[in-house]
Amino acid sequence: MLRWSSAAVATRREGHRSPTFRLMSGHGTEQPVCLAVDPVGEVQDIGAAVEFPPQRTSGHSAPGQSAPGQGGPDPVSVQSRIGPSRIETGAGWTGPGSEQPPSVGELLRFRDRLERTARELTRDYEELLGRLSYPPTAALPGRAISFARGAPSLDIIDVDGLREAAVRAFASDPAGTTAYGTSVGYPRLRAWIADRHGVEPERVLLTNGSMQADAFLFEQLVRSGDEVVVERPTYDRTLLSLRQRGARLHAVELQVDGIDTEALAELLGRARPKLAHIIPNFQNPAGYTLSLAKREELLSLAARHEFIVFEDDPYIALRFRGQSLPTMLSMDPERVVYASSFSKTVCPGIRVGYLVGPPEVIASVAQLATNTYISPGMVSQSIVYEFCASGAIDRSIETVRAALAERASTLANALRRELADADFSEPDGGYFMWVTLPPGSDVHALHRAAAELGVAFVEGTDFLLEGGENTLRLAYAGVTPEQIDEGVARLAAAYRSLA
């Protein structure tokens, strides 16, 4: 490929029927260029990146000229290998044998045209590649808006703080940051989490995200046929993981103030669960929070019926309204295994979660982790530690809280304005809002109709063992207030189209 330097200078090289030039780059290297010209003064061929043998003379060559085949490639042979390329060079170069070759300015203008063409073709090529992976959205009324993913938008992630934390991580503890480490995680972050929860470090184990923590705990505690209590609705990946292990699931209805403890007490009269999975704060998918009274009742039932409470709590720090409630871990550290994550307070890509529980449970999970992957990622955990220890996490949480409060309020107002049939409870924190439509509504049809208008959400049926055909989850953490207003307007239009 011929690459033209902005500092290129063309010099004529004698000895060919068609003029031959070498482009001199700013670094002193030469690029041979052979120009074959037709009678009307247009370049017929550009021979580039061709090796020129050293010039030699023969008895049949005049001084300063090359014998045929000795001083450079014949223009015709170059053209047959490279192919024609036509470009106007202007008047003054009239064809073969002309004593007036193209000027340096003409060659540089030609270089500029090549560069512009290359840029345009590159853009076209990248656009075509993009269309292989992503469907075209030209038919949509503006950009697609997604209420589907439970992840924060980039504008509320402290990228600068993370960059600084990464620099400190490699500067302050290069050995620990770059090592394998052990299955319990990066020691400094482990100690920081233990202090945060008021427990000994031996009760803490770090993982690659909280889903890894869930998977380890389920693998350690749940066997095929074991009974497990889950909320109705609950996180779809929890249902998937427990089903894959052959657990017998009992879904207990979720109310605005958390799991229905009366229904749970009735269930415990005929079931013997090994574990109850509870998302106490701003539950995914419903956004509801377990009240203090129900936390106490749940722990009482767990003690009486001897099951473990798995307190899955990644959203606890994201309260933007109301009073914080104590964790069940703090209320009964021997009966509760607690899980949380930095995905919601730092960023999802950091992939750092953790478990807190009785030492014997943590030790058994640590052995499982050792056999699975030796250790979690030390680099990400070291960065998270520096981010936390510097106080950046507290500033980040305040930023996220403020954004979530505005977005949740905007979503609630938009639903009241655009979709009067929607029944929902405005959350006090977290990422999600649960919406119930009138009986008989078809959320599957609504999902398809909304997609045609450029809106995505998650169908409520994904979070339930059965039922929920008139429910959906809306995630508001990753969309701006302007996108929320537009997205709900499109959602309402899709809903009306099905009436």
VOGU-3710 file (C-alpha; in Angstrom, 3 decimals, decimal comma):
1> mlrwssaava> 0,000/0,000/0,000  1,342/3,429/-0,930  1,486/5,783/2,065  2,096/9,437/1,296  3,956/11,540/3,838  2,979/15,164/4,284  6,672/15,929/4,068  7,115/13,979/0,818  9,187/15,514/-1,952  9,142/14,079/-5,474
11> trreghrspt> 12,372/13,897/-7,433  12,645/12,804/-11,021  14,518/9,688/-11,843  15,863/9,414/-15,391  16,150/6,390/-17,568  12,559/5,389/-18,416  10,259/6,131/-21,279  7,638/7,239/-18,728  8,853/9,515/-15,929  9,591/7,749/-12,660
21> frlmsghgte> 9,706/9,500/-9,297  10,755/8,640/-5,785  8,857/10,116/-2,869  11,222/11,242/-0,134  9,607/10,986/3,332  10,419/13,212/6,261  12,407/10,295/7,703  14,686/10,140/4,687  13,208/6,927/3,225  12,311/6,666/-0,425
31> qpvclavdpv> 9,146/5,269/-2,005  9,405/4,530/-5,752  6,506/5,630/-7,911  6,236/4,862/-11,617  3,787/6,947/-13,648  2,587/5,765/-17,065  0,838/8,446/-19,093  -1,665/8,293/-21,911  -1,685/10,780/-24,813  -4,310/13,041/-23,217
41> gevqdigaav> -2,230/13,731/-20,171  -3,939/11,375/-17,655  -2,048/9,040/-15,395  -2,757/5,508/-16,547  -0,801/3,645/-13,903  0,836/4,188/-10,562  3,450/1,628/-9,690  4,194/1,877/-6,001  6,080/-0,058/-3,376  8,107/-1,789/-6,093
51> efppqrtsgh> 11,726/-2,678/-5,410  14,081/-0,999/-7,859  17,342/-2,788/-8,626  20,466/-0,671/-8,480  21,052/1,306/-11,648  23,570/-0,130/-14,033  24,706/0,952/-17,480  25,442/-1,157/-20,524  27,019/-0,615/-23,841  23,583/0,134/-25,236
61> sapgqsapgq> 22,727/2,769/-22,611  23,615/6,357/-22,634  25,333/7,735/-19,549  22,818/8,306/-16,772  20,290/5,903/-18,367  19,363/2,331/-17,519  19,265/-0,492/-19,942  15,813/-2,010/-20,398  15,007/-4,179/-17,404  17,993/-2,960/-15,423
71> ggpdpvsvqs> 17,139/0,481/-14,069  13,544/-0,121/-12,925  10,298/-1,812/-13,838  8,786/-1,326/-17,220  5,624/0,759/-16,863  3,575/-1,755/-18,815  4,614/-4,639/-16,542  3,788/-2,570/-13,456  0,381/-1,718/-14,904  -0,364/-5,350/-15,611
81> rigpsrietg> 0,336/-6,215/-11,943  -1,265/-3,230/-10,225  -4,039/-2,157/-12,561  -5,009/1,202/-14,005  -5,732/4,292/-11,954  -6,861/7,424/-13,765  -6,431/10,912/-12,413  -6,292/14,250/-14,154  -2,943/15,977/-13,811  -3,693/19,202/-15,639
91> agwtgpgseq> -2,202/20,682/-18,767  1,480/20,735/-19,486  2,248/17,032/-19,493  1,242/15,864/-22,923  2,140/12,216/-22,954  4,980/9,757/-23,508  8,196/11,384/-24,504  7,129/14,726/-23,112  9,910/16,700/-21,522  7,408/18,231/-19,057
101> ppsvgellrf> 6,629/15,768/-16,223  3,917/16,385/-13,559  4,910/18,954/-11,004  5,505/18,317/-7,329  2,304/20,236/-6,607  0,312/17,895/-8,853  1,702/14,867/-7,070  0,922/16,356/-3,653  -2,629/17,181/-4,729  -2,965/13,587/-5,879
111> rdrlertare> -1,675/12,461/-2,457  -4,341/14,564/-0,759  -7,051/12,973/-2,897  -5,768/9,527/-1,962  -5,842/10,399/1,737  -9,390/11,765/1,533  -10,554/8,691/-0,367  -8,925/6,387/2,191  -10,681/8,163/5,071  -14,050/7,993/3,330
121> ltrdyeellg> -13,658/4,310/2,493  -12,560/3,554/6,064  -15,696/5,210/7,457  -17,876/3,270/5,002  -16,133/0,012/5,918  -16,543/0,585/9,657  -20,220/1,376/9,145  -20,698/-1,884/7,258  -18,923/-3,816/10,015  -21,122/-2,185/12,635
131> rlsypptaal> -24,232/-3,310/10,782  -23,069/-6,917/11,067  -23,419/-6,747/14,867  -26,144/-4,181/15,416  -29,451/-3,913/13,568  -29,965/-0,664/11,690  -32,069/1,831/13,603  -32,858/4,255/10,800  -36,470/3,124/10,823  -36,837/3,865/14,534
141> pgraisfarg> -38,153/7,250/15,697  -34,820/8,366/17,099  -32,304/6,329/19,071  -33,410/3,175/20,864  -34,115/3,659/24,582  -33,535/0,759/26,943  -35,229/0,263/30,294  -33,904/-3,307/30,279  -30,398/-3,242/31,724  -29,723/-2,715/35,428
151> apsldiidvd> -26,554/-0,694/34,998  -25,661/2,970/35,531  -25,067/5,311/32,626  -21,493/6,443/32,041  -22,168/10,010/33,166  -22,652/8,891/36,791  -19,540/6,685/36,964  -16,465/8,282/38,552  -14,061/7,437/35,732  -11,414/9,925/36,904
161> glreaavraf> -11,554/8,567/40,446  -11,129/5,022/39,163  -8,171/6,051/37,019  -6,485/7,636/40,028  -7,266/4,579/42,162  -5,650/2,338/39,557  -2,473/4,417/39,592  -2,327/4,238/43,387  -2,981/0,482/43,369  0,069/-0,251/41,232
171> asdpagttay> 2,193/2,323/43,056  1,349/1,386/46,643  1,183/-2,414/46,345  2,557/-3,644/43,018  3,321/-7,122/44,372  -0,119/-7,704/45,857  -1,924/-6,141/42,923  -0,222/-8,291/40,296  -0,095/-11,586/42,235  -2,439/-14,559/42,122
181> gtsvgyprlr> -3,443/-13,928/45,714  -5,668/-16,380/47,573  -9,258/-17,514/47,200  -10,527/-15,168/49,951  -9,528/-12,075/47,970  -7,274/-9,016/48,222  -6,331/-8,679/51,934  -6,662/-4,888/52,165  -10,144/-4,822/50,656  -11,182/-7,810/52,742
191> awiadrhgve> -10,201/-5,916/55,905  -11,982/-2,754/54,699  -15,236/-4,683/54,117  -14,933/-6,428/57,495  -14,561/-3,077/59,205  -17,535/-1,687/57,281  -19,742/-4,525/58,572  -18,228/-4,710/62,035  -17,020/-8,315/61,679  -13,702/-10,164/61,626
201> pervlltngs> -11,928/-10,531/58,251  -12,313/-14,322/58,559  -16,025/-13,816/57,901  -15,416/-12,129/54,507  -14,700/-13,639/51,103  -14,317/-11,649/47,869  -15,513/-12,897/44,490  -15,649/-11,889/40,842  -18,985/-10,091/41,151  -21,896/-10,919/43,432
211> mqadaflfeq> -23,300/-13,501/41,008  -20,143/-15,521/41,644  -20,825/-15,188/45,372  -24,383/-16,448/44,837  -23,181/-19,363/42,731  -20,568/-20,421/45,287  -23,037/-20,281/48,157  -25,711/-22,208/46,272  -23,193/-24,839/45,217  -21,983/-25,205/48,781
221> lvrsgdevvv> -25,383/-25,333/50,503  -28,013/-26,525/48,010  -28,324/-30,074/46,742  -30,773/-31,499/44,242  -34,160/-31,829/45,920  -33,426/-29,286/48,664  -36,219/-26,803/49,329  -35,452/-23,092/48,896  -37,685/-20,082/49,506  -37,559/-17,247/46,959
231> erptydrtll> -39,521/-14,031/46,622  -42,226/-13,677/43,982  -40,991/-12,027/41,780  -37,234/-12,356/42,177  -34,018/-11,932/40,204  -34,146/-14,142/37,120  -30,531/-15,352/37,460  -31,306/-16,593/40,973  -34,155/-18,698/39,626  -31,917/-20,028/36,851
241> slrqrgarlh> -29,049/-20,915/39,191  -31,258/-22,695/41,733  -33,168/-24,583/39,064  -29,921/-25,786/37,519  -29,009/-27,284/40,898  -32,279/-29,134/41,112  -33,693/-27,142/44,038  -37,392/-27,289/44,861  -38,450/-23,663/44,832  -41,202/-22,122/46,941
251> avelqvdgid> -42,095/-18,642/45,665  -43,660/-16,443/48,379  -45,534/-13,319/47,329  -43,677/-10,033/47,571  -45,555/-7,086/49,033  -44,635/-3,414/48,981  -42,958/-3,850/52,396  -41,221/-7,085/51,446  -41,909/-10,809/51,506  -45,289/-11,870/52,920
261> tealaellgr> -44,123/-13,301/56,259  -47,596/-14,591/57,098  -47,656/-16,638/53,899  -44,115/-17,789/54,666  -45,137/-18,925/58,162  -47,998/-20,908/56,639  -45,616/-22,487/54,105  -43,211/-23,523/56,868  -45,951/-25,668/58,333  -45,533/-28,056/55,391
271> arpklahiip> -42,064/-27,303/53,974  -38,524/-27,576/55,352  -36,402/-25,096/53,396  -32,648/-25,109/53,706  -32,325/-21,526/52,542  -34,399/-18,399/51,952  -33,083/-16,002/49,313  -34,083/-12,417/50,141  -33,214/-9,113/48,402  -34,120/-6,740/51,261
281> nfqnpagytl> -33,407/-3,293/49,825  -34,925/-1,933/46,588  -35,506/-5,440/45,387  -34,709/-6,561/41,862  -37,077/-6,520/39,988  -39,757/-4,862/42,139  -37,876/-2,030/43,863  -39,571/-2,857/47,203  -37,826/-2,768/50,607  -38,259/-5,250/53,457
291> slakreells> -39,576/-3,410/56,515  -37,859/-3,633/59,901  -40,799/-5,532/61,396  -40,627/-8,111/58,611  -36,850/-8,448/58,996  -37,359/-9,323/62,625  -40,170/-11,764/61,821  -38,160/-13,427/59,071  -35,182/-13,983/61,389  -37,505/-15,381/64,035
301> laarhefivf> -38,947/-17,864/61,536  -35,444/-18,815/60,374  -34,325/-19,562/63,925  -37,494/-21,525/64,698  -37,370/-23,609/61,499  -33,569/-23,748/61,203  -32,939/-22,378/57,751  -30,315/-19,904/56,544  -31,293/-16,443/55,371  -29,302/-15,428/52,309
311> eddpyialrf> -29,383/-11,616/52,385  -28,573/-10,555/48,812  -28,016/-6,809/49,180  -26,247/-5,045/46,270  -28,453/-1,918/46,389  -28,244/-1,044/50,110  -26,098/2,081/49,587  -28,423/3,512/46,943  -31,214/4,842/49,171  -32,275/8,310/48,064
321> rgqslptmls> -35,349/8,698/50,284  -36,305/7,568/53,798  -34,318/6,071/56,670  -31,764/3,301/56,291  -32,594/-0,022/57,948  -30,172/-2,394/59,692  -28,971/-5,406/57,753  -30,234/-8,782/58,873  -26,559/-9,749/59,075  -26,103/-7,227/61,875
331> mdpervvyas> -29,222/-8,568/63,604  -28,230/-12,260/63,474  -24,686/-12,886/62,177  -24,868/-16,653/62,799  -28,101/-17,224/60,865  -27,450/-14,890/57,912  -25,075/-15,089/54,959  -24,766/-11,674/53,341  -23,775/-10,798/49,765  -23,125/-7,457/48,120
341> sfsktvcpgi> -21,286/-5,908/45,216  -19,370/-2,856/44,039  -21,000/-3,080/40,601  -23,772/-0,679/41,585  -21,683/1,811/43,588  -18,398/1,828/41,619  -19,091/0,401/38,161  -20,337/-2,908/36,708  -17,110/-3,603/34,830  -15,052/-3,796/38,012
351> rvgylvgppe> -16,626/-7,215/38,815  -16,027/-7,297/42,577  -18,560/-8,862/44,941  -18,321/-10,455/48,368  -19,857/-12,735/50,990  -20,016/-12,182/54,753  -21,062/-15,066/56,972  -20,204/-17,537/59,707  -16,498/-18,511/59,573  -17,243/-22,179/58,815
361> viasvaqlat> -19,424/-21,235/55,817  -16,809/-18,818/54,482  -14,049/-21,421/54,922  -15,992/-24,021/52,937  -16,749/-21,516/50,164  -13,059/-20,502/50,118  -12,083/-24,112/49,447  -14,599/-24,267/46,619  -13,190/-21,018/45,209  -9,638/-22,409/45,378
371> ntyispgmvs> -10,685/-25,451/43,386  -12,572/-23,284/40,887  -10,160/-20,477/39,980  -7,367/-20,300/42,610  -8,269/-16,699/43,354  -10,452/-13,829/42,111  -8,936/-10,873/40,247  -6,438/-9,033/42,436  -6,049/-6,060/40,078  -9,724/-5,070/40,197
381> qsivyefcas> -9,930/-5,647/43,958  -6,812/-3,576/44,596  -8,303/-0,720/42,542  -11,580/-0,965/44,458  -9,685/-0,861/47,740  -7,879/2,341/46,758  -11,167/3,823/45,547  -12,823/3,000/48,875  -9,946/3,903/51,190  -9,555/7,336/49,606
391> gaidrsietv> -13,198/8,199/50,257  -13,980/8,302/46,533  -16,662/5,663/46,984  -18,678/7,928/49,283  -18,569/10,739/46,722  -19,494/8,287/43,984  -22,470/6,994/45,958  -23,764/10,547/46,455  -23,522/11,192/42,720  -25,353/7,978/41,888
401> raalaerast> -28,032/8,578/44,531  -28,805/12,055/43,227  -29,102/10,820/39,651  -31,262/7,844/40,636  -33,610/10,043/42,666  -34,208/12,324/39,683  -34,622/9,431/37,263  -37,022/7,474/39,485  -39,173/10,577/39,984  -39,136/11,330/36,257
411> lanalrrela> -40,183/7,757/35,478  -43,054/7,827/37,969  -44,316/11,159/36,654  -44,047/9,995/33,042  -46,038/6,834/33,804  -48,756/8,835/35,547  -48,924/11,209/32,595  -48,606/8,809/29,670  -49,840/5,428/30,932  -52,692/5,851/33,379
421> dadfsepdgg> -53,420/2,097/33,367  -50,013/1,367/34,943  -49,995/0,388/38,616  -46,666/0,848/40,399  -45,024/1,854/43,670  -42,329/4,519/43,481  -39,124/3,093/45,042  -37,002/4,757/47,741  -33,745/3,716/46,121  -32,104/1,294/43,736
431> yfmwvtlppg> -32,464/0,814/40,002  -35,889/-0,687/39,288  -39,633/-0,116/39,143  -42,229/-2,887/38,829  -45,257/-2,086/36,687  -48,535/-4,002/36,620  -50,985/-3,506/33,760  -54,681/-4,404/33,829  -55,591/-8,116/33,810  -55,644/-9,500/30,306
441> sdvhalhraa> -52,754/-7,326/29,115  -50,215/-9,239/27,028  -46,701/-8,185/28,009  -45,191/-10,338/25,257  -47,142/-8,463/22,590  -46,280/-5,182/24,287  -42,599/-6,103/24,254  -42,725/-6,639/20,490  -44,734/-3,477/19,832  -42,407/-1,395/22,010
451> aelgvafveg> -39,344/-2,777/20,230  -40,762/-1,564/16,920  -40,865/1,935/18,440  -37,328/1,698/19,782  -38,039/0,883/23,455  -36,785/-2,110/25,454  -37,839/-3,473/28,844  -37,868/-6,851/30,603  -41,062/-8,840/30,712  -42,296/-9,653/34,210
461> tdflleggen> -42,618/-13,329/33,361  -38,804/-13,590/33,381  -38,826/-13,064/37,160  -41,586/-15,518/38,039  -41,987/-19,267/38,084  -45,451/-18,770/36,607  -47,842/-15,939/35,793  -46,967/-12,261/35,397  -48,211/-11,886/31,816  -49,381/-8,340/32,623
471> tlrlayagvt> -46,201/-7,161/34,402  -42,882/-5,615/33,413  -39,693/-4,269/34,960  -38,385/-0,822/34,092  -34,754/-0,033/34,928  -34,048/3,694/35,147  -30,364/3,817/36,167  -29,005/3,815/32,627  -31,288/6,426/31,042  -31,366/10,197/31,391
481> peqidegvar> -34,549/12,075/32,378  -34,994/13,174/28,752  -34,709/9,577/27,545  -37,153/8,445/30,239  -39,817/10,922/29,088  -39,388/9,920/25,460  -39,174/6,205/26,266  -42,379/6,179/28,330  -44,197/8,117/25,594  -43,170/5,419/23,102
491> laaayrsla> -44,115/2,659/25,555  -47,556/4,214/26,007  -47,984/4,459/22,238  -47,114/0,765/21,929  -49,632/-0,064/24,660  -52,379/1,929/22,943  -51,643/0,230/19,649  -52,648/-3,096/21,221  -55,947/-1,864/22,619
//
